[in-house]
Amino acid sequence: MAQAMSDTRVVYVMGARQVGKSTLVTGYADQEDLPPVLTLDNKAIRDTALADPSGFLAGLPRPVMLDEVQRAPDLLLSIKEAVDKDTSPGQFLLTGSSNVRTNRKVKDALTGRMEIITLWPLAQAEIHKSDNVVDALFAGQPPLVSNAPIGRSAFATEVAQGGFPEAIRRPANRRSHWLRDYLDTTLDRDLRDVSDALKLDEVPRLLRLVATQTAGLVNYSSLASRTGINQATVRSYLELLETVFLVHRLPAWRPGLAAREVHAPKIHLVDSALLLYLLGANESRLGHDDQITGKALESFVVMEVIKQASAALAEPRAHHYRANRDEVDLVLETRDGQIVGIEVKASATPQPADRRALTKLRDMAGASFKAGVVVYSGAHTIPLGDRLWALPISGLWA
């Protein structure tokens, strides 16, 4: 963040509520002895900013630090005017609980003027203070794990706790109350801050249905049929849910080398604890209900890797891949074309079929393929062939 402030006029720290944005920015302000952070959750501050955005900004010393800026979106256009008049870096440090990239008007206005930093719920690698597994995989050196927990005990607790700091520190029964209130606030208030749609009361029902389809391909027609909401509105609502960081659509990887690639995105709940809450499940059920375990584990692993990828030196983009009957749950690709593939299996013993799609991806990509791993619930890192390994789940944060 300090580096971004040193060379960019506007820095926007975005992410879901309760992931630590305010703490991060406040700590930076204290460290640099800067003016206090102003939050637009404060009604008096918000009303002033809404009434006269340009005048509000003109009365503030630089740098300006504003928290939850999505609550007064016109401020971003006034910020654009301000930084066009004065192009010096480090003028505005903003946080927001919505994805500014989805606002076309704002995105176009601030292109070239703003750096965006995304904060996700905590990764297990952050909690355990471990090395970044994404960089290790691009180096062709997956973690060498031995004697890891075996079976569903290898991941049930981590999946059930999720990544929100407030949820992690609570016992299971109190966590569910926190998750309930978190969803109510996000769906009732934050969605209305970023949308003027009139029937947002339909969104909670759609979100519960999406939770049952986590780790699956997005099928707008099916969602529309099952909810009674027209297809265009379903698409719009999913975009809103992504805007407030409740869901993540994972795009398809398109190498152009297979005859029948599937281009539909997959959908994942961003946080595994929220996912289980929406499914009406808990850690115990995760350990024995196959209808929940596979989907929940895949979403958990995918989001764990995406969180680490956002901080990786390799700076890869994340995709999924499916061609004919072959599927790779996660494909990471760098700008220079290097590729890592990840498959997720809940079983404790890797099977030959588990690596079939990774083998084909490796052979198709050639030297660009750096590593393929089957993330599984076994005890040891096991070589599976040229640049292929089975990796215990805890290897993601070992």
N, C-alpha and C positions, 0 to 999 in steps of 0.2 A: 504493500500500500504506500509506504514511504517513497519507494522508487517511482510509482505511478504519479504521486503528487509532485515529484521533482521535475517531471517533463510533460505533464498533461494538464490542461486547463480545468477539466471536470473529472472527478473520479466518483463512480457510482458503485457502491457495495450493495449487491442485491441478494436476496435469499428469503426463505420462509421465515415467518415469525419464530422467535425463540431459538434461533440458531447461533446467536452471539454477535450480530451486526453492531448493535449499539455498544456492547462491551468493547468490541474491537476498536471502533471509532473513538469512543470516550478515552480508552487507554492511549491511543495515538495522540489525542488532543492534550492529555495530561503530560505525556512524555515530551511533546514539542512545545509545551507551555502556550497553547493556542486558546482562543476564545471558547467558551463552553458550547457544547452541542445543544441545538434547539430541536425539540421534537414536535412534529406536527400532530402527534396524538394529543397534545395540549390544545384544548378548544380555542383559547384566546389567541394563541400563536397561529393556529390554523385559520381562524376567521380573518385575522389581519392579512395573512398571506393570500387568501382567496379573494378578499376585497380589492387589493391593490398589489399584485405580485411584484411589479417593477419597483414601486415605492418601498415595499417591504425589504427587498434586496438592497436597495440603495442605502438604507439606514443601518446596514450590518457591516462590521469590519471584516476585512479579508484576512485569512481564508474563512469562508462561511461553511459551517458544518450543520447539515440538516438531516434529521432522523425521520424515517417514514414519509419520504417526500411524495409518494404516490397519493397521499391524502390531499394534496394540492397540486395536481398535475400541470396546471398552467404555469407554475413556477419554472418548470423545465424550459419552456419557451422563453421566459424572461431571462433565465440563466444564459440561454443561447445568445440573446441580444447583448448581455453584459460581457460575455467572453469574446464576442466579435469586436467590441470596442476596445477591450484590453486583453491582449493575447498572452499575457504572462501565465506560466503554469501554476498549479496548486491553488487555484482560487476557490473551488467548491469541492467539498467532500460530502457526498450524499449517501444515505442508505434508503432502501425501499424493500417492501415485502411483495413486490410484483416485478415481473420481468419487463424492463423497459424496452427490450428488443421487440416485443409484440405490439408496441404502440408505434405504428408506422409514421405518424406525424412527428412524434418526438424523436424517433430513431433517425429520420431523415434530417431533422433540424440539428442534431448533436453529432452527426457523423463527422469524424475527424477531430472532434473537440473533447470527446469523453472516452475514458477507459472504464470498462466494466469488470468488476471482480465479483464472482459468484461464490457465496457461502452456502454449503449444503449442511444438513444435520451432520453431527460428528461421525466420521468414519471410525471403524474399529482400530484402524492404524493410528489415528490420532489419540484415541483412548489409551491404547497400549504403547504409544510413542515408538512405533516401529518404523523401519525403512519403507520407502515407497515401492510397492511390489510392481507397479507398472513400469518403472524405470528398470527394475531387475529383469522383467520379462523381455523388454526391448533389448537388453544386453545379452539375452539368451541364457540368463542365470536365475531360474526360479529358486525361491527359498528351499533349502534342504532341511525338511522337517522330519523329525522322528518322534515316535511315541506320543503322537497327538491323540486327543480323545477320539473314540470310535463311535460311529452311529449317530443318532439324532441328538445325543447329548453334546456332540461336537459343535452344534450351532443353535440349539433351541433357545438358550438363554439370550444370546446375542440378538437373534431375530426378534424375540419377544420384547426386548428392551428398546430396540431402535436406536436412533441417534440424537434425539432431542435431549439436551442436558437435564432439563427439568423432569422429563419422563424417566430417564435412566436412574435418577437417584431416588425414585419412589418405589415402594413395594407394588406388586402387581395390581392389587385391588385399588390402590390410590392412583396408580398410573392410568387406569381406565377412566377415572373421573377427570384427570387432567386432559387426556386425549379427547374426551367428549366435549369439554369446554373449549379446547383448542379448535376443534372442527367447527363448533357452533360460531365462534368468533370469526374464523377465517371465511366461512361460507356466508355468514350474515353481513359482516361489515366489509372485509377486504374485497370481496367480489363486487360489492356495490361501489367501492372506491374506484374500480377500474372498468366498470361496465354500467351502461344505462339500460340494460335489458330489463324487461318488465316482469318476467316470470322466473326469477332466479330461485324461487321456492322449489322448482323442479330439479335443481342441481344436486341436492343431497341424495335423492333417489338414484340419479344417474351415477353419482360417485360410488354408491354401494354396489351397483351393478358392475361398474368398471373394476371394482376390487375383486369381484369373482372371476374376472377375466385377466387379472394381472399376469404378465409374462406371455400373453397371447397376442396375436395379430389384431390390430384395430379393425373392427368391422362396423362402420357407421350405420349401414343398413340394418344389421342385426340389433344394434343398440337402439336405433329408432323404433324398430318393431316391438322390442320388449319393453320400452318405456312409454310408447305412445307419443313421443316427441318427434317432430319431423327431422329428417336427416340433416338439413342445413343447420338447424338449431343444435342438434347433438354435436356437430362439428364445432360450432361456435362455443358451446359450453365446455367441451374438452379443451379448447384453446384457453378459456378462462381458468380452468383447473390447472393447466400447465403454467399460466401466468402467475398464479399465487403459489406455485411450487408444491402442489399436492400430487400431481402425476407428472410423469416424464414419458414423452413419446420417443422411442428409440428408432431412428430411421434405418431403412434397409441399406445394406452395402451393395453397390452395383458395379461389379468389376467388368461387366460387359463381355465376359468370357464363357458364361453358361447360357444355355438356350432358354431356360425357363425360370429366371430369377423371380422371386416374389418381392414386389416393391412396397408393400404395405408396411407401415411402422408397427413395432410392438409397443405395448403400453405397460408401464410399471408404476406402482405406487412408490413415491419417493422415499417414504419411511416405512420400515417393516412393522413397527409397533402400531402405526396408524392402520396399516393393512390388516393386521390381526383384529384390531378393534372393529373395523368395518365388517369383517367377516364373522364377528361374534365368537372369535376363537381366542385361546390363550396358549401359554407355553406348553401345558400338558397336552392339549389337543394337537398342537404342532408335532408333538412327539409320536403320535399314533394315527393321525388321520391323513391318509395318502391324498385325499382330495385337496388338502391345504398345503401339505409339506412341500411338494415339488414346486408349485407356483411361488409360494412364499420364499423358499430358499433361492430360486432363480432371481426373483426381484431383489432380494437382499444382496446377493453376490454382485449382480449387475450394478446396483447403485453403489455398493462398496467400491467397486473398481472405478466407476465414473467419478466418485469423489476423489479418489487418489489420482486419477488421470488429470483432474483439474489443477493439481499441484505438481504434476510430473514434469521433469525437464524435457521429456519427449513431446509433450503437448499434443497427444493424439486426439482424434475424433472417434466417437463411439458409434457403432452400428450393430445390427444383427444381420445374419445372412441365411437365406434359405433358397435352395435350388433343387427342384424335383423333391426327393424325399430326404435330402441332406440339409441339416440345419446346424448352424453355429450360433450359440446364444449371444455371444459378444465378439465383435471384431473391432479391434483398435487399429487405426491407421494414422501414421504421421504424414506431414506435408510432403516428405520425400518418398512416400510410398511404402515404408516399412510396416509390417503387419504382425499383429499378435492375435491369436484366436483363443477363446475361452468357452468351454462347455461346462455346464453345471449338472451334477448328479447327486442325489441324496444318498445313494448306496455307499457302503463301506468297501466294496470290492470293484475295481474298474473292470469293465467288460470290453472285449474287442470292438463291439458296436459303438461304444462310447467315443472312440477316437476316429471312427470312420470318416465323419465329415471334416474333422481337423486334418486328417491325412490328405483328403482330396484338396482342401484349401491350401495346404502346404505345397502339394505338387503343382497346383495351378499357379501359385504365387512365386514359386521358385526361391531365388536367393533373397527376395524381399521379405519372406516369411521368417521371423526371428524366433518365435516360440509359440507353441500351442499347449494349453493345459486343460486337463479334465479336473475341475475342482470337485472333490468327493469327500466323504466322511470317514476316510480311512486314516491310518496312523502315520504313514511314511510318504515322502516324495519318492515316486517310482518312475524311472525312465520307461517310456512307451515306444520309443523309436526315435528316428532322426528328428531332433528339435521338438519332441513331444514328451510330456510328463503328466503323471497324475499328481495333483497337489492337494494335500489336506486343506480343509476349509480354513483352519487356523493359519495356514501359510499366507493368507491374505493380510495378516497382521502379526506374523511371527517376528 
